[in-house]
């Protein structure tokens, strides 16, 4: 589809204050879209809105905690009231929650699900009736390669991302021929504040948020069901699909879990 597809489209972006959400908001604005910016940090959203307006596009700032369903529903209602419609929803809010087995608790998993699963489900459910009534829209959720191949000690994060991947699988099929499209974006390691503390091997080097944003743009343009970035992450997925034990071996021997700063096992 042509670049003009985005001209004057209205896009809600959650997690817009930094990282992938911020990069995607700017990528959409540069292609002519108007933005509704949702995240908890209002000051960062305001600065991003100024950048978007400097590009000649509209930007509506709506501070929102995506783990709070009432706040999400209020945000979507305000977006519709102010902008008139929603053409694109980008769910990119998230929190990296990891815990080894000896520190794992139900509370940690519940917290991860609140942000990383329901934090996408709530906006999707809120915007879906509007999109279905118009027979038009595109829903994009940023999950993670952790939603295809779990890496230790990421059980809380992996649980939420696998749940979201499954939800999107069903949603995409139920919306077939409805005019509403669904894309799942599965990045490997991304150079954001969320994993600043994590050192990773060269084989899974952190990619720029802008690379993920371009994957999102491509998913919308080509109505892709899934986009995995970068290539190495896709390769791990295909190997793991063929042989989960081989996938486990690669995770162990390539140290794909990475090393947290100050960890005794962290490379110097």
PyMOL commands that set and color helices and strands:
alter all, ss='L'
color gray80, all
select helices_A, chain A and resi 3-6+19-30+42-54+69-83+101-103+106-134+145-147+155-174+193-195+202-204+209-222+231-242+244-253
alter helices_A, ss='H'
color red, helices_A
select strands_A, chain A and resi 10-14+34-38+59-61+88-91+137-142+180-187+198-199+226-229+259-260
alter strands_A, ss='S'
color yellow, strands_A
deselect
rebuild
show_as cartoon
